[in-house]
Amino acid sequence: MNLLEKVYAAGVDPNIEDPLGGNINSISKVFGVATNILLGVGWALVFVAATLAIIKYINSKGDPKETNTAHTWLLYCGIGAFIMFAFTTIRLIIPRMLGATWTGVPGVTDF
C-alpha cells in the first residue's frame, strides 16, 4: 500500500496579457493615472465631508458647541476644496492654456 502519490505542476503559459491593453508604457503615464485618481478621490472626499458638515450643522439644533464644531468642519472643507481646485488648475487648466498636447492614457485618463 502506497500512501504518497506523486503530483506534478501544470504547465504555465509564459505569455502574460496586459490588463490595460498596453496603454500605460511609461512612467509619465503612470503618474498621470495616479494624479487623476487622486483628483477624483480628493473631490469626492471634499463633497462627502461638506455634506456631513451640513448635516452636523442641521442636527446641532442651536447648541453652540455643536454649531462651532460644524463650522470648523465646513472651514476645513473649504480649505480642502481650495487645495483641490489649485491641484485641478495645475493638472488641467494650465497645460491647456499653454497649448500643451494631451499625453494621457486613452480611456483611462480622459478627464
PyRosetta script that sets phi, psi and omega in degrees:
from pyrosetta import init, pose_from_sequence

init()
pose = pose_from_sequence("MNLLEKVYAAGVDPNIEDPLGGNINSISKVFGVATNILLGVGWALVFVAATLAIIKYINSKGDPKETNTAHTWLLYCGIGAFIMFAFTTIRLIIPRMLGATWTGVPGVTDF")
pose.set_psi(1, 130.5)
pose.set_omega(1, -178.3)
pose.set_phi(2, -114.9)
pose.set_psi(2, 116.6)
pose.set_omega(2, -178.7)
pose.set_phi(3, -88.2)
pose.set_psi(3, -16.9)
pose.set_omega(3, -179.1)
pose.set_phi(4, -102.1)
pose.set_psi(4, 135.2)
pose.set_omega(4, 178.9)
pose.set_phi(5, -123.4)
pose.set_psi(5, 132.9)
pose.set_omega(5, 179.5)
pose.set_phi(6, -73.1)
pose.set_psi(6, 132.9)
pose.set_omega(6, 179.2)
pose.set_phi(7, -124.5)
pose.set_psi(7, 133.8)
pose.set_omega(7, -178.8)
pose.set_phi(8, -113.9)
pose.set_psi(8, 143.8)
pose.set_omega(8, 179.1)
pose.set_phi(9, -70.2)
pose.set_psi(9, 147.2)
pose.set_omega(9, 178.0)
pose.set_phi(10, -75.7)
pose.set_psi(10, 154.5)
pose.set_omega(10, 177.7)
pose.set_phi(11, -65.9)
pose.set_psi(11, 145.1)
pose.set_omega(11, -178.9)
pose.set_phi(12, -111.3)
pose.set_psi(12, 134.4)
pose.set_omega(12, 177.3)
pose.set_phi(13, -74.7)
pose.set_psi(13, 119.5)
pose.set_omega(13, -177.2)
pose.set_phi(14, -74.5)
pose.set_psi(14, -10.5)
pose.set_omega(14, -179.4)
pose.set_phi(15, -83.8)
pose.set_psi(15, 116.0)
pose.set_omega(15, -179.9)
pose.set_phi(16, -98.5)
pose.set_psi(16, 131.6)
pose.set_omega(16, -179.3)
pose.set_phi(17, -94.5)
pose.set_psi(17, 131.8)
pose.set_omega(17, 179.2)
pose.set_phi(18, -76.3)
pose.set_psi(18, 120.4)
pose.set_omega(18, -178.4)
pose.set_phi(19, -68.2)
pose.set_psi(19, -19.5)
pose.set_omega(19, 178.7)
pose.set_phi(20, -96.5)
pose.set_psi(20, 5.2)
pose.set_omega(20, 176.0)
pose.set_phi(21, 71.3)
pose.set_psi(21, 24.5)
pose.set_omega(21, 177.9)
pose.set_phi(22, 78.6)
pose.set_psi(22, 13.8)
pose.set_omega(22, -178.2)
pose.set_phi(23, -75.2)
pose.set_psi(23, -32.3)
pose.set_omega(23, -178.8)
pose.set_phi(24, -102.7)
pose.set_psi(24, 103.8)
pose.set_omega(24, -177.2)
pose.set_phi(25, -131.6)
pose.set_psi(25, 16.9)
pose.set_omega(25, 175.8)
pose.set_phi(26, -149.5)
pose.set_psi(26, 160.7)
pose.set_omega(26, -178.6)
pose.set_phi(27, -67.4)
pose.set_psi(27, -29.8)
pose.set_omega(27, 178.8)
pose.set_phi(28, -66.9)
pose.set_psi(28, -34.7)
pose.set_omega(28, 177.7)
pose.set_phi(29, -72.1)
pose.set_psi(29, -32.9)
pose.set_omega(29, 174.6)
pose.set_phi(30, -63.2)
pose.set_psi(30, -45.3)
pose.set_omega(30, 178.4)
pose.set_phi(31, -66.1)
pose.set_psi(31, -33.8)
pose.set_omega(31, 176.6)
pose.set_phi(32, -63.7)
pose.set_psi(32, -43.7)
pose.set_omega(32, 178.1)
pose.set_phi(33, -65.7)
pose.set_psi(33, -44.2)
pose.set_omega(33, 179.8)
pose.set_phi(34, -62.5)
pose.set_psi(34, -40.4)
pose.set_omega(34, 179.0)
pose.set_phi(35, -63.6)
pose.set_psi(35, -42.9)
pose.set_omega(35, 179.9)
pose.set_phi(36, -67.9)
pose.set_psi(36, -35.2)
pose.set_omega(36, 175.9)
pose.set_phi(37, -64.8)
pose.set_psi(37, -43.6)
pose.set_omega(37, 178.4)
pose.set_phi(38, -62.9)
pose.set_psi(38, -38.4)
pose.set_omega(38, 176.9)
pose.set_phi(39, -62.1)
pose.set_psi(39, -47.2)
pose.set_omega(39, -179.2)
pose.set_phi(40, -63.7)
pose.set_psi(40, -46.4)
pose.set_omega(40, 179.7)
pose.set_phi(41, -65.8)
pose.set_psi(41, -40.5)
pose.set_omega(41, -179.8)
pose.set_phi(42, -62.7)
pose.set_psi(42, -47.6)
pose.set_omega(42, 179.1)
pose.set_phi(43, -65.0)
pose.set_psi(43, -38.1)
pose.set_omega(43, 178.0)
pose.set_phi(44, -61.8)
pose.set_psi(44, -43.3)
pose.set_omega(44, 178.8)
pose.set_phi(45, -64.1)
pose.set_psi(45, -38.9)
pose.set_omega(45, 178.5)
pose.set_phi(46, -62.0)
pose.set_psi(46, -46.0)
pose.set_omega(46, -177.8)
pose.set_phi(47, -70.1)
pose.set_psi(47, -38.2)
pose.set_omega(47, 177.7)
pose.set_phi(48, -65.9)
pose.set_psi(48, -44.5)
pose.set_omega(48, -179.8)
pose.set_phi(49, -64.7)
pose.set_psi(49, -39.0)
pose.set_omega(49, 178.1)
pose.set_phi(50, -65.3)
pose.set_psi(50, -40.3)
pose.set_omega(50, 177.2)
pose.set_phi(51, -62.3)
pose.set_psi(51, -44.4)
pose.set_omega(51, 178.7)
pose.set_phi(52, -65.0)
pose.set_psi(52, -36.6)
pose.set_omega(52, 178.3)
pose.set_phi(53, -66.2)
pose.set_psi(53, -40.6)
pose.set_omega(53, 178.5)
pose.set_phi(54, -66.2)
pose.set_psi(54, -41.2)
pose.set_omega(54, 177.0)
pose.set_phi(55, -62.8)
pose.set_psi(55, -41.2)
pose.set_omega(55, 178.3)
pose.set_phi(56, -63.3)
pose.set_psi(56, -38.5)
pose.set_omega(56, 178.7)
pose.set_phi(57, -65.4)
pose.set_psi(57, -41.8)
pose.set_omega(57, 179.7)
pose.set_phi(58, -66.1)
pose.set_psi(58, -40.3)
pose.set_omega(58, -178.2)
pose.set_phi(59, -80.0)
pose.set_psi(59, -3.7)
pose.set_omega(59, 180.0)
pose.set_phi(60, -71.0)
pose.set_psi(60, -24.9)
pose.set_omega(60, 176.3)
pose.set_phi(61, 54.5)
pose.set_psi(61, 35.8)
pose.set_omega(61, 175.2)
pose.set_phi(62, 85.8)
pose.set_psi(62, -0.2)
pose.set_omega(62, 177.7)
pose.set_phi(63, -67.9)
pose.set_psi(63, 120.7)
pose.set_omega(63, -174.9)
pose.set_phi(64, -59.4)
pose.set_psi(64, -36.9)
pose.set_omega(64, -179.3)
pose.set_phi(65, -67.3)
pose.set_psi(65, -46.4)
pose.set_omega(65, 179.4)
pose.set_phi(66, -67.8)
pose.set_psi(66, -38.1)
pose.set_omega(66, 177.9)
pose.set_phi(67, -64.2)
pose.set_psi(67, -39.8)
pose.set_omega(67, 178.0)
pose.set_phi(68, -65.5)
pose.set_psi(68, -39.2)
pose.set_omega(68, 177.2)
pose.set_phi(69, -63.5)
pose.set_psi(69, -44.7)
pose.set_omega(69, 178.4)
pose.set_phi(70, -63.8)
pose.set_psi(70, -38.3)
pose.set_omega(70, 177.6)
pose.set_phi(71, -63.2)
pose.set_psi(71, -40.8)
pose.set_omega(71, 178.0)
pose.set_phi(72, -63.6)
pose.set_psi(72, -41.8)
pose.set_omega(72, 178.0)
pose.set_phi(73, -61.3)
pose.set_psi(73, -43.6)
pose.set_omega(73, 178.9)
pose.set_phi(74, -64.4)
pose.set_psi(74, -36.4)
pose.set_omega(74, 176.5)
pose.set_phi(75, -62.2)
pose.set_psi(75, -45.4)
pose.set_omega(75, 178.4)
pose.set_phi(76, -63.7)
pose.set_psi(76, -36.5)
pose.set_omega(76, 176.8)
pose.set_phi(77, -65.6)
pose.set_psi(77, -37.9)
pose.set_omega(77, 176.5)
pose.set_phi(78, -64.1)
pose.set_psi(78, -41.1)
pose.set_omega(78, 177.4)
pose.set_phi(79, -64.6)
pose.set_psi(79, -43.2)
pose.set_omega(79, 178.1)
pose.set_phi(80, -62.8)
pose.set_psi(80, -39.9)
pose.set_omega(80, 178.5)
pose.set_phi(81, -65.4)
pose.set_psi(81, -38.4)
pose.set_omega(81, 177.6)
pose.set_phi(82, -64.0)
pose.set_psi(82, -43.6)
pose.set_omega(82, 178.9)
pose.set_phi(83, -63.8)
pose.set_psi(83, -42.6)
pose.set_omega(83, 179.6)
pose.set_phi(84, -67.1)
pose.set_psi(84, -36.7)
pose.set_omega(84, 177.0)
pose.set_phi(85, -64.3)
pose.set_psi(85, -41.7)
pose.set_omega(85, 178.1)
pose.set_phi(86, -64.2)
pose.set_psi(86, -41.9)
pose.set_omega(86, 178.9)
pose.set_phi(87, -63.4)
pose.set_psi(87, -43.1)
pose.set_omega(87, 178.2)
pose.set_phi(88, -64.7)
pose.set_psi(88, -39.6)
pose.set_omega(88, 178.4)
pose.set_phi(89, -62.1)
pose.set_psi(89, -46.8)
pose.set_omega(89, 179.6)
pose.set_phi(90, -62.9)
pose.set_psi(90, -41.0)
pose.set_omega(90, -174.4)
pose.set_phi(91, -75.8)
pose.set_psi(91, -37.3)
pose.set_omega(91, -170.7)
pose.set_phi(92, -114.5)
pose.set_psi(92, -48.2)
pose.set_omega(92, -169.0)
pose.set_phi(93, -77.4)
pose.set_psi(93, -45.6)
pose.set_omega(93, -177.1)
pose.set_phi(94, -62.1)
pose.set_psi(94, -46.5)
pose.set_omega(94, 177.3)
pose.set_phi(95, -60.5)
pose.set_psi(95, -35.8)
pose.set_omega(95, 178.4)
pose.set_phi(96, -69.8)
pose.set_psi(96, -35.1)
pose.set_omega(96, 177.5)
pose.set_phi(97, -67.2)
pose.set_psi(97, -33.7)
pose.set_omega(97, -179.4)
pose.set_phi(98, -83.7)
pose.set_psi(98, -2.8)
pose.set_omega(98, 178.4)
pose.set_phi(99, 78.3)
pose.set_psi(99, 24.3)
pose.set_omega(99, 179.5)
pose.set_phi(100, -71.5)
pose.set_psi(100, 151.0)
pose.set_omega(100, 177.5)
pose.set_phi(101, -83.7)
pose.set_psi(101, 149.5)
pose.set_omega(101, -178.9)
pose.set_phi(102, -79.5)
pose.set_psi(102, 124.8)
pose.set_omega(102, -180.0)
pose.set_phi(103, -115.3)
pose.set_psi(103, 25.2)
pose.set_omega(103, -178.7)
pose.set_phi(104, -74.0)
pose.set_psi(104, 178.9)
pose.set_omega(104, 179.6)
pose.set_phi(105, -94.4)
pose.set_psi(105, 120.1)
pose.set_omega(105, -178.8)
pose.set_phi(106, -60.0)
pose.set_psi(106, 131.1)
pose.set_omega(106, 178.7)
pose.set_phi(107, 83.4)
pose.set_psi(107, -13.3)
pose.set_omega(107, -179.4)
pose.set_phi(108, -112.2)
pose.set_psi(108, -46.0)
pose.set_omega(108, -176.6)
pose.set_phi(109, -118.2)
pose.set_psi(109, 37.9)
pose.set_omega(109, 175.8)
pose.set_phi(110, -80.6)
pose.set_psi(110, 81.8)
pose.set_omega(110, -172.3)
pose.set_phi(111, -99.6)
pose.dump_pdb("model.pdb")
